[in-house]
């Protein structure tokens, strides 16, 4: 009795790429939707750096002080007396509203302290001096 071996054509392994591409696009969409994009307002200032800074979550009133020492509230330049009136109006009945001072690192401390004094006199219960973490 003789045994005969017949050669069958080999089946090729096919990797389905469509489900793989679908999964990659779903992951891409997931990460794009869950990423927190930080959008800052349009005043160009360089914040001082601090290692122990923490992000703010609450809605706050932001006062900017640029390189020239100009005071900006809602992207409009204001003087110290007008800043007092504007902050008093914005704070209103809520003395726990956060007033954030974002001052350029080249501004003198005297100017920043004056702005913080005006904010405190206007009724701000909580003052924050903005910094950025070094990378």
Buried (B, 14 or more C-beta within 10 A) or exposed (E): EEEEEEEEEEEEEEEEEEEEEEEEEEEEEEEEEEEEEEEEEEBEBEBBEEEEBEEEEEEBBBBBBBEEBBBBBEEEEBEEEBBBEBBBEBBEEEEEBBBBBBBBEEBEEEBBEBBBEBBBEBBBEBBBBBBEEEE
